[in-house]
Structure formats: structure tokens, C-alpha cells
Amino acid sequence: MESIYKIIDSYSDEYIALKKQARKYIQNGSNIDKNEKINILHRPWIAPLNWGLMLYKGADRKWINQVEESIKKTIPDFYKKFLTEINGCFLYDISMFGLIQSLTRSFLQCHDLTTANIHWIKEFDVDQSFFHFGGGKYSYDENTGYFYGQNKIISIRKNGMLVTEWNDFSDFLNDELTRAEKGMLKEMPKKIRLVVTE
């Protein structure tokens, strides 16, 4: 447990909302797996290996250059920094894409940033030059996409309808984590009691 706290505390304060969520639920069966992924808030009521938060080990900076060449886009500075600290993550119903070095089914990887910017972006009515870095729940059967373009972070539906926009990555993380946590708690079985630390 001490090693998890140490890693979380090492994250930039720009990710304070994420750090708070991790610390809040860390006492609920958390661990670091053999692939150095941090798993927090074990949720066996969903599936035996389900976690509320899954944070992947930071990426090597040279991977970022390789991905930029592959997707023919510049990864925004705020997301480059995020990738070097957290190379993709799952935060309740949020997926923040990361850099995949090789495809494998032997363990759960983050969603792939390259695939998102070459293929998944085409599913959205959005400027295709925008940078696609994640997605979150909109309704029971629809997710929004997270994009960066024209100096803004936006959340949009596939039909192009704007859901929310932000000027700052910290504000984005705070707002979306607050929304996602509320949804997670609402869907949790009433008989489950979480250990919450503030």
C-alpha cells in the first residue's frame, strides 16, 4: 500500500482530482500488478477483476515521438506530460488513451491513442485534425469523445453535439471525475460498503 501512495503522491498537482480519487478509495483492495499498473477500488460486484481506477505506468518519451509520426498529429503538451506520468487509465466510466507498444490479450491494456486518432475519431462528427484522447459515459448506450482542438478540450457526442468544453486539463479532470464518481456510486449495490479516506 505504501508504494501505491508513493507513486500517487509523485504525480503532478495538475492531476489533483485524480490523486484525491485514488487516495479516497485506496483502502478497497488496491494493488500494483505485475505490469506495474495501479489498481484501486476492487469492484467484484461488476466482475472478478474489475477496478474503479486503473493507472498505467508512465510512457517513455521516445514512444510519444513514434506515435506523433504514426498519427500525423502533434500531441498537445498537456497530454504529453500526462502520458509520461500516467500512460493511459480507466477512471470509473472514463477512458484516457495511452501508448501501446504491442498488442496482446494476455493482460488488460489501456485504450490505444494511435487507433483512436486514426480510426475511432472517424465515428465522430468532429474536425478530423483534432486530437482524440479519451471518452466517457453520456448515457446508458452512448459514450462521448474527448478531443483537443482550437485551444480547447471538448466532450462531444458522435453526432457532433457539444456536451462540455474546458480551457484547462485540471478543470477537465476535476469535472469529469466528479461526474463519473457520482455515476459509479449510484450504480453500486446498496449492500456494498466502501472504505473511504479523505
C-alpha positions as CSV (number, residue, x, y, z in Angstrom):
1,M,0.0,0.0,0.0
2,E,2.9,2.3,0.8
3,S,4.3,2.0,-2.7
4,I,0.9,3.0,-4.2
5,Y,0.7,6.1,-2.0
6,K,4.3,7.0,-3.0
7,I,3.5,6.8,-6.8
8,I,0.2,8.7,-6.4
9,D,2.0,11.4,-4.4
10,S,4.6,11.7,-7.2
11,Y,2.0,12.7,-9.8
12,S,1.9,16.4,-10.7
13,D,-0.5,18.6,-8.7
14,E,-2.2,19.3,-12.1
15,Y,-3.8,15.9,-11.5
16,I,-5.0,16.7,-8.0
17,A,-8.6,15.5,-8.8
18,L,-7.2,12.1,-9.8
19,K,-4.9,12.0,-6.8
20,K,-7.8,12.7,-4.5
21,Q,-9.9,10.0,-6.0
22,A,-7.1,7.4,-5.7
23,R,-6.4,8.3,-2.1
24,K,-10.1,8.3,-1.3
25,Y,-10.7,4.7,-2.3
26,I,-7.2,3.2,-1.9
27,Q,-8.2,1.1,1.1
28,N,-10.6,-1.1,-1.0
29,G,-8.4,-4.0,-2.1
30,S,-5.9,-1.9,-4.1
31,N,-2.6,-3.3,-5.6
32,I,0.1,-2.9,-8.2
33,D,0.0,-5.8,-10.7
34,K,2.9,-7.5,-12.5
35,N,2.7,-5.0,-15.4
36,E,3.2,-2.1,-12.9
37,K,-0.4,-1.0,-13.3
38,I,-2.0,0.5,-10.2
39,N,-5.4,-0.9,-9.4
40,I,-7.6,0.9,-6.9
41,L,-11.1,0.1,-5.6
42,H,-11.7,-3.5,-6.4
43,R,-15.3,-4.0,-7.7
44,P,-16.0,-7.7,-7.8
45,W,-19.8,-7.0,-7.9
46,I,-19.1,-5.9,-11.5
47,A,-16.5,-8.6,-12.5
48,P,-13.9,-10.5,-10.6
49,L,-11.0,-8.4,-12.0
50,N,-12.8,-5.0,-12.2
51,W,-11.3,-1.9,-10.6
52,G,-12.7,1.6,-10.2
53,L,-9.3,3.2,-11.1
54,M,-6.6,1.6,-13.2
55,L,-3.5,3.7,-13.8
56,Y,-0.7,2.6,-16.2
57,K,3.0,3.3,-15.7
58,G,4.3,6.4,-17.4
59,A,5.5,6.1,-21.0
60,D,8.9,6.6,-22.4
61,R,9.2,10.0,-24.2
62,K,10.5,8.3,-27.4
63,W,7.2,6.5,-27.7
64,I,5.5,9.8,-28.0
65,N,7.5,10.8,-31.0
66,Q,6.8,7.5,-32.7
67,V,3.0,7.9,-32.1
68,E,3.1,11.5,-33.4
69,E,4.7,10.3,-36.7
70,S,2.1,7.5,-36.9
71,I,-1.0,9.6,-36.4
72,K,0.5,12.7,-38.2
73,K,-0.6,15.0,-35.4
74,T,1.2,16.8,-32.6
75,I,0.2,15.5,-29.2
76,P,-0.6,18.6,-27.0
77,D,1.9,19.4,-24.4
78,F,-0.6,18.8,-21.5
79,Y,-1.2,15.3,-22.8
80,K,2.5,14.5,-23.4
81,K,3.1,15.4,-19.8
82,F,0.2,13.2,-18.7
83,L,1.5,10.2,-20.7
84,T,4.9,10.4,-19.1
85,E,3.3,10.2,-15.7
86,I,0.2,8.1,-16.5
87,N,0.3,6.2,-19.8
88,G,-3.5,5.9,-20.1
89,C,-6.0,5.0,-17.4
90,F,-9.6,3.9,-16.7
91,L,-11.3,6.1,-14.1
92,Y,-14.8,4.7,-13.4
93,D,-16.5,5.2,-16.8
94,I,-13.7,7.3,-18.2
95,S,-11.0,6.0,-20.5
96,M,-7.9,8.1,-21.1
97,F,-6.0,6.7,-24.0
98,G,-2.3,5.7,-23.8
99,L,0.6,4.4,-25.9
100,I,0.5,0.7,-26.7
101,Q,3.9,-0.9,-27.7
102,S,2.5,-4.2,-28.7
103,L,-1.0,-5.7,-29.0
104,T,-1.7,-8.5,-26.6
105,R,-4.7,-10.2,-25.0
106,S,-2.7,-11.7,-22.1
107,F,-3.4,-8.6,-19.9
108,L,-5.7,-5.6,-20.0
109,Q,-4.1,-2.6,-21.7
110,C,-5.3,1.0,-21.9
111,H,-7.2,2.0,-25.0
112,D,-4.8,2.9,-27.8
113,L,-4.1,6.5,-28.7
114,T,-2.9,5.6,-32.2
115,T,-6.1,3.6,-33.0
116,A,-8.2,6.4,-31.6
117,N,-6.7,9.1,-33.8
118,I,-6.6,7.0,-37.0
119,H,-9.9,5.1,-36.7
120,W,-12.1,5.9,-33.8
121,I,-12.2,9.6,-34.5
122,K,-14.0,8.9,-37.8
123,E,-17.0,7.8,-35.7
124,F,-17.4,11.4,-34.5
125,D,-18.7,14.4,-36.4
126,V,-15.7,16.5,-35.4
127,D,-12.8,18.2,-37.1
128,Q,-10.6,15.2,-38.0
129,S,-7.5,17.3,-37.2
130,F,-8.5,17.4,-33.6
131,F,-6.6,15.2,-31.1
132,H,-8.7,12.4,-29.7
133,F,-7.5,11.4,-26.2
134,G,-10.4,9.7,-24.4
135,G,-14.0,9.2,-23.8
136,G,-16.6,8.9,-21.0
137,K,-20.2,7.9,-20.4
138,Y,-23.0,10.0,-21.8
139,S,-26.0,7.7,-21.3
140,Y,-26.7,4.0,-20.9
141,D,-25.9,3.3,-24.5
142,E,-23.7,6.2,-25.6
143,N,-20.2,7.5,-24.8
144,T,-18.8,10.9,-25.6
145,G,-15.4,11.5,-27.0
146,Y,-12.7,13.8,-25.5
147,F,-10.8,15.9,-28.0
148,Y,-8.4,18.8,-28.1
149,G,-8.6,21.4,-30.9
150,Q,-8.6,25.2,-31.3
151,N,-7.0,25.5,-27.8
152,K,-10.0,23.8,-26.0
153,I,-10.7,20.4,-24.6
154,I,-14.2,19.3,-25.7
155,S,-16.5,16.5,-24.9
156,I,-18.8,15.7,-27.8
157,R,-21.3,13.1,-28.9
158,K,-20.9,11.1,-32.1
159,N,-23.4,13.4,-33.8
160,G,-21.2,16.3,-33.2
161,M,-23.3,17.8,-30.3
162,L,-21.0,19.6,-27.8
163,V,-21.5,18.3,-24.3
164,T,-18.9,20.4,-22.4
165,E,-15.7,22.4,-23.1
166,W,-12.8,23.3,-20.9
167,N,-9.7,25.6,-21.2
168,D,-7.7,23.7,-18.7
169,F,-6.8,20.0,-18.3
170,S,-7.0,20.2,-14.5
171,D,-10.6,21.5,-14.7
172,F,-11.5,18.8,-17.2
173,L,-10.2,16.1,-14.9
174,N,-12.0,17.6,-11.9
175,D,-15.3,17.9,-13.6
176,E,-15.3,14.6,-15.4
177,L,-14.1,12.6,-12.3
178,T,-16.8,14.2,-10.2
179,R,-19.4,13.2,-12.7
180,A,-18.0,9.7,-13.1
181,E,-17.7,9.1,-9.4
182,K,-21.4,10.1,-8.8
183,G,-22.4,7.6,-11.5
184,M,-20.2,4.9,-10.0
185,L,-21.7,5.4,-6.5
186,K,-25.3,5.5,-7.9
187,E,-24.8,2.1,-9.7
188,M,-23.1,0.4,-6.7
189,P,-25.2,-2.3,-4.9
190,K,-26.6,-0.9,-1.7
191,K,-25.2,-3.8,0.4
192,I,-21.6,-2.8,-0.6
193,R,-19.8,-0.6,2.0
194,L,-16.6,1.2,0.8
195,V,-13.7,2.3,2.9
196,V,-13.4,6.0,2.2
197,T,-10.5,8.1,3.3
198,E,-10.5,11.8,2.8
